[in-house]
């Protein structure tokens, strides 16, 4: 899941928190502790020892503390195989530079029984938002249990019952799902504005996730295991930055980075950038062609060539060139099926909200943002203003929340108090997206980690009908990488939306690509 672009435009004007705050969180793994061989590793909740620092036992911190970790033995019966594994639901405590507790970050891990811990791969997964829990990847794509997220199941009242996931990644890698603070059951244990600012920012968020990964590796004796990182949506900003932080600050090397429906650079989607229209056009046309039959990326070769060629050339000429503008608007109308009059009124420049309403307006329906092949009724079809939700995303929150709570409490026997936040809008509203006028991007970090480690490989996967993070936007970004980097970056596109893995074929294909990356 990823933040809305209007929210980003507003948040990009907010000043970043100070460098001191970031540095304090980066040192959070070393709180003052009694000199005792039984002391828990710093930055780790509980641990295998007994002694704890005085700051950990403060009344305020204990009031908000998550329950102790719960470890259970599980068996998963799948077609042609049975997987025995250990599941651990729990948390890792993060401290500030003075050793005071800031937050408990919840993690859910699955480790295959009988594997050699030194050589067994482990993959750390997180979603985006900011403000999204890891439930989307855990119960939609990679975890041992899956909630059906497609077709008739796309309803708030759908059953939240999970089923064994035949496409789980657990066959070839252990899995650790991370819920950033204020998502899932993760929570602040410190009060005050400073604690919030330490996490609700691009850099502070990355620092905390990298720290949690390092502490999990220590806590579970997995520092020698091959390590992988997977991020979805805003995870495209997080992923390369987390890998870079692990390399430089935590002494942890990562062998592979998996980016699912990522956004790598906010700059092309802000202000008056013409590239936003180039990025979205192929997905608009994919939606139009899907309405007439199945579509693959190969079927859009003509549109991609037009988008980066004549379309961009006519955009650059501007609306002062009436001939170029009409030519562009008429071509867009032809490709998408939207009324020519409407296209000319908008000069062929459809932002995502306008396309979602205009594409099937004749039937009083709007398309999804996360999956534009999904249609829903416009609650105000006669209104001059756009006042509609997302039929492809809103319907998932209720069953996904219930499924996550049920698995954690009933299957994994971990019962925190408070509410589980599958998608916390308050986080997005308070997020610091950048310094001054520069929106966040992770392309620079991607270049750096590929240049630093010649063995690191990257997989980037997208859905054709995703209007939140359109695939052609990532393709344009990746095409600008130097040759040494492009040789180790694989780009794949599947029929589907932001959560393309909700479709059986796409989920199976993604699993095969991830397995090939990890077994390489």
KOLSETOR-209143 format. One record per residue (C-alpha): x, y negated, z; residue in one letter. Coordinates in steps of 0.2 Angstrom, whole numbers, always signed. Layout:
REM residues N
+-------+-------+-------+------+
:    px :    py :    pz : resn :
+-------+-------+-------+------+
:     X :     Y :     Z :    A :
...
+-------+-------+-------+------+
REM end
This chain:
REM residues 520
+-------+-------+-------+------+
:    px :    py :    pz : resn :
+-------+-------+-------+------+
:    +0 :    +0 :    +0 :    X :
:    +6 :   -17 :    -4 :    X :
:    +1 :   -35 :    +2 :    X :
:   -10 :   -46 :    -9 :    X :
:    +0 :   -58 :   -20 :    X :
:   -10 :   -74 :   -14 :    X :
:    -4 :   -69 :    +4 :    X :
:   +14 :   -68 :    -2 :    X :
:   +13 :   -85 :   -11 :    X :
:    +7 :   -92 :    +6 :    X :
:   +19 :   -82 :   +17 :    X :
:   +34 :   -86 :    +5 :    X :
:   +34 :  -104 :   +12 :    X :
:   +37 :   -98 :   +30 :    X :
:   +54 :  -101 :   +37 :    X :
:   +64 :   -85 :   +41 :    X :
:   +68 :   -80 :   +59 :    X :
:   +85 :   -84 :   +64 :    X :
:  +100 :   -74 :   +60 :    X :
:  +102 :   -72 :   +79 :    X :
:   +86 :   -62 :   +80 :    X :
:   +91 :   -50 :   +67 :    X :
:  +108 :   -47 :   +75 :    X :
:  +100 :   -44 :   +91 :    X :
:   +89 :   -30 :   +84 :    X :
:  +104 :   -23 :   +75 :    X :
:  +112 :   -21 :   +92 :    X :
:   +97 :   -13 :  +100 :    X :
:  +104 :    +4 :  +100 :    X :
:  +115 :    +0 :  +115 :    X :
:  +106 :    -5 :  +130 :    X :
:  +115 :    -6 :  +147 :    X :
:  +114 :   +11 :  +155 :    X :
:  +121 :   +20 :  +171 :    X :
:  +137 :   +29 :  +167 :    X :
:  +130 :   +47 :  +167 :    X :
:  +132 :   +62 :  +155 :    X :
:  +114 :   +65 :  +156 :    X :
:  +109 :   +47 :  +150 :    X :
:   +98 :   +47 :  +135 :    X :
:  +106 :   +40 :  +119 :    X :
:  +102 :   +22 :  +117 :    X :
:   +88 :   +17 :  +106 :    X :
:   +80 :   +34 :  +109 :    X :
:   +64 :   +37 :  +119 :    X :
:   +66 :   +49 :  +133 :    X :
:   +80 :   +60 :  +126 :    X :
:   +86 :   +76 :  +132 :    X :
:   +94 :   +69 :  +148 :    X :
:   +87 :   +62 :  +163 :    X :
:   +94 :   +44 :  +167 :    X :
:   +86 :   +29 :  +160 :    X :
:   +91 :   +10 :  +161 :    X :
:   +82 :    -1 :  +173 :    X :
:   +74 :   -11 :  +158 :    X :
:   +66 :    +5 :  +152 :    X :
:   +56 :    +7 :  +168 :    X :
:   +49 :   -11 :  +169 :    X :
:   +31 :   -12 :  +172 :    X :
:   +26 :   -20 :  +156 :    X :
:   +36 :    -8 :  +146 :    X :
:   +29 :    +7 :  +155 :    X :
:   +11 :    +1 :  +153 :    X :
:   +12 :    +2 :  +134 :    X :
:   +23 :   +17 :  +133 :    X :
:   +19 :   +31 :  +120 :    X :
:   +17 :   +48 :  +128 :    X :
:   +32 :   +60 :  +128 :    X :
:   +36 :   +69 :  +112 :    X :
:   +26 :   +85 :  +108 :    X :
:   +34 :   +99 :   +99 :    X :
:   +24 :  +113 :   +92 :    X :
:   +27 :  +129 :   +81 :    X :
:   +17 :  +129 :   +65 :    X :
:   +14 :  +141 :   +51 :    X :
:    +7 :  +136 :   +34 :    X :
:    +0 :  +149 :   +22 :    X :
:    +2 :  +144 :    +4 :    X :
:    +0 :  +152 :   -13 :    X :
:   +15 :  +164 :   -14 :    X :
:   +23 :  +159 :    +1 :    X :
:   +22 :  +156 :   +20 :    X :
:   +31 :  +142 :   +29 :    X :
:   +36 :  +143 :   +47 :    X :
:   +41 :  +126 :   +54 :    X :
:   +43 :  +115 :   +70 :    X :
:   +32 :   +99 :   +71 :    X :
:   +37 :   +85 :   +82 :    X :
:   +26 :   +70 :   +85 :    X :
:   +34 :   +57 :   +96 :    X :
:   +43 :   +40 :   +96 :    X :
:   +59 :   +31 :   +97 :    X :
:   +61 :   +16 :  +108 :    X :
:   +70 :    +1 :  +101 :    X :
:   +79 :   -12 :  +111 :    X :
:   +85 :   -30 :  +109 :    X :
:  +103 :   -36 :  +111 :    X :
:  +101 :   -37 :  +130 :    X :
:   +95 :   -20 :  +132 :    X :
:   +77 :   -25 :  +135 :    X :
:   +64 :   -13 :  +126 :    X :
:   +55 :   -21 :  +111 :    X :
:   +45 :    -7 :  +103 :    X :
:   +41 :   +11 :  +102 :    X :
:   +41 :   +17 :   +84 :    X :
:   +31 :   +33 :   +81 :    X :
:   +38 :   +47 :   +70 :    X :
:   +31 :   +64 :   +64 :    X :
:   +44 :   +76 :   +59 :    X :
:   +43 :   +94 :   +51 :    X :
:   +58 :  +105 :   +51 :    X :
:   +58 :  +122 :   +43 :    X :
:   +62 :  +137 :   +54 :    X :
:   +78 :  +147 :   +52 :    X :
:   +87 :  +134 :   +41 :    X :
:  +105 :  +129 :   +44 :    X :
:  +103 :  +112 :   +52 :    X :
:  +120 :  +106 :   +45 :    X :
:  +116 :  +109 :   +27 :    X :
:   +97 :  +108 :   +27 :    X :
:   +92 :   +91 :   +18 :    X :
:   +81 :   +79 :   +28 :    X :
:   +70 :   +65 :   +20 :    X :
:   +64 :   +50 :   +29 :    X :
:   +47 :   +43 :   +22 :    X :
:   +38 :   +27 :   +25 :    X :
:   +24 :   +17 :   +16 :    X :
:   +23 :    -2 :   +13 :    X :
:   +10 :   -15 :   +15 :    X :
:   +18 :   -23 :   +25 :    X :
:    +6 :   -15 :   +38 :    X :
:    +4 :    +2 :   +31 :    X :
:    +7 :   +18 :   +41 :    X :
:   +15 :   +33 :   +33 :    X :
:    -1 :   +42 :   +32 :    X :
:    -3 :   +39 :   +13 :    X :
:   +13 :   +49 :    +9 :    X :
:   +11 :   +62 :   +23 :    X :
:    -7 :   +67 :   +19 :    X :
:    -7 :   +63 :    +1 :    X :
:    +9 :   +69 :    -6 :    X :
:   +23 :   +77 :    +4 :    X :
:   +17 :   +83 :   +21 :    X :
:   +12 :  +101 :   +25 :    X :
:    -7 :   +96 :   +25 :    X :
:   -16 :   +86 :   +12 :    X :
:   -32 :   +76 :   +12 :    X :
:   -41 :   +76 :    -5 :    X :
:   -40 :   +58 :   -11 :    X :
:   -48 :   +59 :   -28 :    X :
:   -64 :   +62 :   -37 :    X :
:   -79 :   +64 :   -26 :    X :
:   -69 :   +63 :   -11 :    X :
:   -66 :   +45 :   -14 :    X :
:   -79 :   +39 :    -1 :    X :
:   -78 :   +32 :   +17 :    X :
:   -90 :   +45 :   +23 :    X :
:   -80 :   +59 :   +15 :    X :
:   -74 :   +73 :   +26 :    X :
:   -57 :   +70 :   +35 :    X :
:   -53 :   +88 :   +35 :    X :
:   -35 :   +92 :   +29 :    X :
:   -30 :  +107 :   +19 :    X :
:   -14 :  +116 :   +17 :    X :
:    -3 :  +106 :    +4 :    X :
:    +3 :  +118 :    -9 :    X :
:   +14 :  +103 :   -16 :    X :
:   +23 :  +100 :    +1 :    X :
:   +41 :   +95 :    +0 :    X :
:   +45 :  +106 :   +15 :    X :
:   +51 :  +120 :    +5 :    X :
:   +67 :  +111 :    +0 :    X :
:   +68 :   +97 :   +13 :    X :
:   +64 :   +93 :   +31 :    X :
:   +52 :   +78 :   +33 :    X :
:   +52 :   +63 :   +45 :    X :
:   +37 :   +51 :   +43 :    X :
:   +40 :   +34 :   +51 :    X :
:   +27 :   +21 :   +56 :    X :
:   +34 :    +4 :   +57 :    X :
:   +28 :    -6 :   +73 :    X :
:   +10 :   -10 :   +73 :    X :
:    +6 :    +4 :   +61 :    X :
:    +0 :   +21 :   +66 :    X :
:    +2 :   +22 :   +85 :    X :
:   +18 :   +12 :   +84 :    X :
:   +17 :    -3 :   +96 :    X :
:   +27 :   -17 :  +105 :    X :
:   +31 :   -14 :  +123 :    X :
:   +38 :   -32 :  +125 :    X :
:   +26 :   -47 :  +124 :    X :
:   +29 :   -64 :  +117 :    X :
:   +33 :   -72 :  +100 :    X :
:   +51 :   -67 :   +99 :    X :
:   +47 :   -48 :   +99 :    X :
:   +35 :   -50 :   +85 :    X :
:   +47 :   -60 :   +75 :    X :
:   +60 :   -47 :   +77 :    X :
:   +50 :   -35 :   +67 :    X :
:   +38 :   -45 :   +56 :    X :
:   +51 :   -50 :   +43 :    X :
:   +60 :   -43 :   +28 :    X :
:   +77 :   -41 :   +37 :    X :
:   +70 :   -37 :   +55 :    X :
:   +59 :   -23 :   +48 :    X :
:   +74 :   -16 :   +38 :    X :
:   +85 :   -16 :   +53 :    X :
:   +72 :    -7 :   +64 :    X :
:   +69 :    +7 :   +51 :    X :
:   +87 :   +10 :   +48 :    X :
:   +90 :   +10 :   +67 :    X :
:   +76 :   +23 :   +69 :    X :
:   +83 :   +34 :   +56 :    X :
:  +100 :   +34 :   +64 :    X :
:   +93 :   +38 :   +81 :    X :
:   +82 :   +52 :   +75 :    X :
:   +97 :   +60 :   +67 :    X :
:  +106 :   +59 :   +84 :    X :
:   +91 :   +65 :   +94 :    X :
:   +89 :   +80 :   +83 :    X :
:  +107 :   +84 :   +80 :    X :
:  +106 :   +81 :   +61 :    X :
:  +120 :   +68 :   +57 :    X :
:  +128 :   +81 :   +46 :    X :
:  +113 :   +85 :   +36 :    X :
:  +111 :   +79 :   +18 :    X :
:  +100 :   +63 :   +19 :    X :
:   +86 :   +56 :    +8 :    X :
:   +75 :   +41 :    +9 :    X :
:   +58 :   +39 :    +1 :    X :
:   +47 :   +23 :    +1 :    X :
:   +31 :   +18 :    -7 :    X :
:   +24 :    +2 :   -13 :    X :
:   +32 :   -12 :    -2 :    X :
:   +44 :    +3 :    +2 :    X :
:   +52 :    -3 :   -14 :    X :
:   +58 :   -18 :    -5 :    X :
:   +62 :    -8 :   +11 :    X :
:   +70 :    +7 :    +2 :    X :
:   +86 :    +0 :    -6 :    X :
:   +89 :   -12 :    +9 :    X :
:   +87 :    +2 :   +22 :    X :
:  +100 :   +13 :   +12 :    X :
:  +112 :    -2 :   +12 :    X :
:  +109 :    -5 :   +30 :    X :
:  +113 :   +13 :   +34 :    X :
:  +129 :   +13 :   +24 :    X :
:  +136 :    -3 :   +32 :    X :
:  +129 :    -4 :   +50 :    X :
:  +125 :   +14 :   +55 :    X :
:  +138 :   +25 :   +46 :    X :
:  +125 :   +35 :   +38 :    X :
:  +126 :   +40 :   +19 :    X :
:  +111 :   +43 :    +9 :    X :
:  +112 :   +55 :    -6 :    X :
:   +95 :   +50 :   -14 :    X :
:   +82 :   +37 :   -14 :    X :
:   +64 :   +41 :   -20 :    X :
:   +53 :   +26 :   -24 :    X :
:   +34 :   +29 :   -26 :    X :
:   +24 :   +15 :   -35 :    X :
:   +37 :    +2 :   -29 :    X :
:   +38 :   -16 :   -30 :    X :
:   +56 :   -21 :   -32 :    X :
:   +55 :   -40 :   -35 :    X :
:   +41 :   -51 :   -30 :    X :
:   +48 :   -66 :   -40 :    X :
:   +39 :   -61 :   -57 :    X :
:   +22 :   -60 :   -48 :    X :
:   +23 :   -77 :   -40 :    X :
:   +19 :   -95 :   -46 :    X :
:   +18 :   -98 :   -65 :    X :
:   +30 :   -84 :   -70 :    X :
:   +25 :   -78 :   -87 :    X :
:   +33 :   -61 :   -83 :    X :
:   +18 :   -56 :   -73 :    X :
:    +7 :   -55 :   -88 :    X :
:   +20 :   -44 :   -97 :    X :
:   +21 :   -33 :   -82 :    X :
:    +2 :   -30 :   -81 :    X :
:    -3 :   -29 :  -100 :    X :
:    +2 :   -10 :  -103 :    X :
:    -8 :    -5 :   -87 :    X :
:   -23 :   -15 :   -93 :    X :
:   -23 :    -6 :  -110 :    X :
:   -20 :   +11 :  -101 :    X :
:   -36 :    +8 :   -92 :    X :
:   -46 :    +4 :  -108 :    X :
:   -39 :   +19 :  -117 :    X :
:   -42 :   +30 :  -102 :    X :
:   -61 :   +26 :  -103 :    X :
:   -61 :   +34 :  -120 :    X :
:   -50 :   +49 :  -116 :    X :
:   -34 :   +55 :  -106 :    X :
:   -19 :   +44 :  -108 :    X :
:    +0 :   +47 :  -106 :    X :
:   +13 :   +34 :  -106 :    X :
:   +19 :   +40 :  -123 :    X :
:    +2 :   +34 :  -129 :    X :
:    +7 :   +16 :  -124 :    X :
:   +23 :   +14 :  -134 :    X :
:   +15 :    +2 :  -146 :    X :
:    +8 :    -9 :  -131 :    X :
:   +25 :    -9 :  -122 :    X :
:   +34 :   -15 :  -138 :    X :
:   +21 :   -28 :  -141 :    X :
:   +22 :   -34 :  -123 :    X :
:   +41 :   -37 :  -123 :    X :
:   +40 :   -44 :  -141 :    X :
:   +27 :   -54 :  -149 :    X :
:   +16 :   -56 :  -134 :    X :
:   +31 :   -63 :  -124 :    X :
:   +36 :   -74 :  -138 :    X :
:   +18 :   -81 :  -139 :    X :
:   +17 :   -84 :  -121 :    X :
:   +33 :   -94 :  -121 :    X :
:   +27 :  -105 :  -134 :    X :
:   +13 :  -111 :  -122 :    X :
:    -4 :  -116 :  -124 :    X :
:    +1 :  -132 :  -133 :    X :
:    +4 :  -120 :  -148 :    X :
:   -15 :  -117 :  -152 :    X :
:   -11 :  -104 :  -166 :    X :
:    +0 :   -94 :  -155 :    X :
:   -12 :   -95 :  -140 :    X :
:   -27 :   -89 :  -151 :    X :
:   -17 :   -75 :  -159 :    X :
:   -11 :   -69 :  -141 :    X :
:   -29 :   -70 :  -134 :    X :
:   -37 :   -61 :  -148 :    X :
:   -24 :   -47 :  -148 :    X :
:   -27 :   -45 :  -129 :    X :
:   -46 :   -44 :  -132 :    X :
:   -43 :   -31 :  -145 :    X :
:   -32 :   -20 :  -134 :    X :
:   -43 :   -21 :  -118 :    X :
:   -60 :   -22 :  -125 :    X :
:   -64 :   -38 :  -115 :    X :
:   -74 :   -51 :  -124 :    X :
:   -64 :   -62 :  -136 :    X :
:   -73 :   -78 :  -130 :    X :
:   -67 :   -74 :  -112 :    X :
:   -50 :   -70 :  -118 :    X :
:   -48 :   -86 :  -127 :    X :
:   -55 :   -96 :  -112 :    X :
:   -41 :   -88 :  -102 :    X :
:   -28 :   -90 :  -116 :    X :
:   -25 :   -71 :  -115 :    X :
:   -18 :   -74 :   -98 :    X :
:   -27 :   -62 :   -86 :    X :
:   -21 :   -61 :   -68 :    X :
:   -26 :   -45 :   -59 :    X :
:   -42 :   -51 :   -51 :    X :
:   -48 :   -58 :   -67 :    X :
:   -45 :   -42 :   -77 :    X :
:   -53 :   -32 :   -63 :    X :
:   -69 :   -42 :   -64 :    X :
:   -70 :   -45 :   -83 :    X :
:   -66 :   -27 :   -89 :    X :
:   -83 :   -20 :   -85 :    X :
:   -93 :   -35 :   -81 :    X :
:  -107 :   -31 :   -93 :    X :
:  -111 :   -16 :   -81 :    X :
:  -109 :   -26 :   -65 :    X :
:   -94 :   -16 :   -60 :    X :
:   -76 :   -20 :   -55 :    X :
:   -61 :   -10 :   -57 :    X :
:   -49 :    -4 :   -43 :    X :
:   -33 :   -13 :   -39 :    X :
:   -24 :    +2 :   -33 :    X :
:   -32 :   +13 :   -47 :    X :
:   -40 :    +3 :   -61 :    X :
:   -47 :   +19 :   -69 :    X :
:   -59 :   +19 :   -54 :    X :
:   -75 :    +8 :   -55 :    X :
:   -86 :    +1 :   -41 :    X :
:  -101 :   -10 :   -40 :    X :
:   -98 :   -29 :   -39 :    X :
:  -107 :   -34 :   -23 :    X :
:  -110 :   -51 :   -30 :    X :
:  -112 :   -48 :   -49 :    X :
:  -120 :   -65 :   -53 :    X :
:  -108 :   -76 :   -42 :    X :
:   -96 :   -88 :   -50 :    X :
:   -83 :   -83 :   -37 :    X :
:   -75 :   -66 :   -36 :    X :
:   -80 :   -58 :   -19 :    X :
:   -77 :   -39 :   -21 :    X :
:   -66 :   -26 :   -12 :    X :
:   -56 :   -12 :   -20 :    X :
:   -66 :    +3 :   -24 :    X :
:   -50 :   +13 :   -26 :    X :
:   -43 :    +9 :    -9 :    X :
:   -56 :    +3 :    +3 :    X :
:   -65 :   +20 :    +2 :    X :
:   -49 :   +29 :    +8 :    X :
:   -46 :   +21 :   +25 :    X :
:   -59 :   +29 :   +35 :    X :
:   -56 :   +47 :   +31 :    X :
:   -37 :   +45 :   +31 :    X :
:   -38 :   +37 :   +48 :    X :
:   -48 :   +51 :   +55 :    X :
:   -37 :   +64 :   +47 :    X :
:   -21 :   +57 :   +54 :    X :
:   -29 :   +56 :   +72 :    X :
:   -35 :   +73 :   +70 :    X :
:   -19 :   +81 :   +65 :    X :
:    -9 :   +72 :   +78 :    X :
:   -20 :   +76 :   +92 :    X :
:   -27 :   +93 :   +88 :    X :
:   -14 :  +101 :   +78 :    X :
:    +2 :   +93 :   +85 :    X :
:    -5 :   +90 :  +103 :    X :
:    +1 :   +72 :  +104 :    X :
:   -12 :   +60 :  +111 :    X :
:    -8 :   +42 :  +113 :    X :
:   -20 :   +29 :  +119 :    X :
:   -26 :   +15 :  +109 :    X :
:   -31 :   +15 :   +90 :    X :
:   -22 :   +22 :   +75 :    X :
:   -19 :    +9 :   +62 :    X :
:   -18 :   +16 :   +45 :    X :
:   -17 :    -1 :   +37 :    X :
:   -15 :   -16 :   +49 :    X :
:   -20 :   -32 :   +40 :    X :
:   -14 :   -43 :   +54 :    X :
:    +4 :   -38 :   +50 :    X :
:    +3 :   -44 :   +32 :    X :
:    -4 :   -61 :   +38 :    X :
:   +10 :   -64 :   +50 :    X :
:   +24 :   -57 :   +39 :    X :
:   +39 :   -68 :   +35 :    X :
:   +43 :   -64 :   +17 :    X :
:   +58 :   -74 :   +14 :    X :
:   +70 :   -89 :   +16 :    X :
:   +63 :  -105 :    +9 :    X :
:   +57 :  -103 :    -9 :    X :
:   +65 :   -86 :   -13 :    X :
:   +53 :   -72 :   -13 :    X :
:   +60 :   -55 :    -7 :    X :
:   +68 :   -43 :   -20 :    X :
:   +78 :   -27 :   -17 :    X :
:   +86 :   -26 :   -35 :    X :
:  +103 :   -34 :   -28 :    X :
:  +103 :   -20 :   -14 :    X :
:   +99 :    -7 :   -27 :    X :
:  +114 :   -12 :   -37 :    X :
:  +125 :   -12 :   -22 :    X :
:  +121 :    +5 :   -16 :    X :
:  +123 :   +13 :   -33 :    X :
:  +140 :    +4 :   -35 :    X :
:  +145 :    +9 :   -17 :    X :
:  +141 :   +28 :   -19 :    X :
:  +144 :   +36 :   -36 :    X :
:  +134 :   +52 :   -29 :    X :
:  +118 :   +42 :   -25 :    X :
:  +104 :   +46 :   -37 :    X :
:   +87 :   +37 :   -38 :    X :
:   +70 :   +42 :   -43 :    X :
:   +57 :   +29 :   -47 :    X :
:   +39 :   +35 :   -50 :    X :
:   +23 :   +25 :   -55 :    X :
:    +5 :   +27 :   -60 :    X :
:    -1 :   +21 :   -77 :    X :
:   -17 :   +13 :   -69 :    X :
:    -9 :    +4 :   -54 :    X :
:   -12 :   -15 :   -54 :    X :
:    -4 :   -18 :   -37 :    X :
:   +13 :   -13 :   -43 :    X :
:   +12 :   -11 :   -62 :    X :
:   +24 :    +2 :   -69 :    X :
:   +30 :   -10 :   -83 :    X :
:   +36 :   -22 :   -70 :    X :
:   +48 :    -9 :   -63 :    X :
:   +53 :    -4 :   -80 :    X :
:   +58 :   -22 :   -85 :    X :
:   +68 :   -23 :   -69 :    X :
:   +77 :    -7 :   -71 :    X :
:   +82 :   -10 :   -89 :    X :
:   +93 :   -25 :   -82 :    X :
:  +104 :   -13 :   -72 :    X :
:  +122 :   -10 :   -78 :    X :
:  +125 :    +6 :   -87 :    X :
:  +134 :   +14 :   -72 :    X :
:  +118 :   +12 :   -63 :    X :
:  +105 :   +17 :   -76 :    X :
:  +113 :   +34 :   -78 :    X :
:  +108 :   +38 :   -60 :    X :
:   +91 :   +31 :   -60 :    X :
:   +76 :   +41 :   -67 :    X :
:   +60 :   +33 :   -71 :    X :
:   +44 :   +43 :   -73 :    X :
:   +26 :   +38 :   -75 :    X :
:   +10 :   +48 :   -72 :    X :
:    -8 :   +46 :   -76 :    X :
:   -15 :   +39 :   -60 :    X :
:   -15 :   +24 :   -49 :    X :
:    -5 :   +17 :   -35 :    X :
:    -7 :   +34 :   -26 :    X :
:    -6 :   +44 :   -42 :    X :
:    -2 :   +59 :   -32 :    X :
:   -20 :   +60 :   -28 :    X :
:   -22 :   +69 :   -45 :    X :
:   -16 :   +87 :   -45 :    X :
:    -5 :   +86 :   -60 :    X :
:    +4 :   +71 :   -55 :    X :
:    +7 :   +77 :   -38 :    X :
:   +14 :   +93 :   -44 :    X :
:   +25 :   +84 :   -57 :    X :
:   +31 :   +72 :   -43 :    X :
:   +36 :   +87 :   -32 :    X :
:   +46 :   +95 :   -46 :    X :
:   +56 :   +79 :   -49 :    X :
:   +59 :   +76 :   -30 :    X :
:   +65 :   +95 :   -29 :    X :
:   +77 :   +93 :   -44 :    X :
:   +84 :   +77 :   -36 :    X :
:   +87 :   +85 :   -19 :    X :
:   +94 :  +102 :   -26 :    X :
:  +105 :   +93 :   -38 :    X :
+-------+-------+-------+------+
REM end
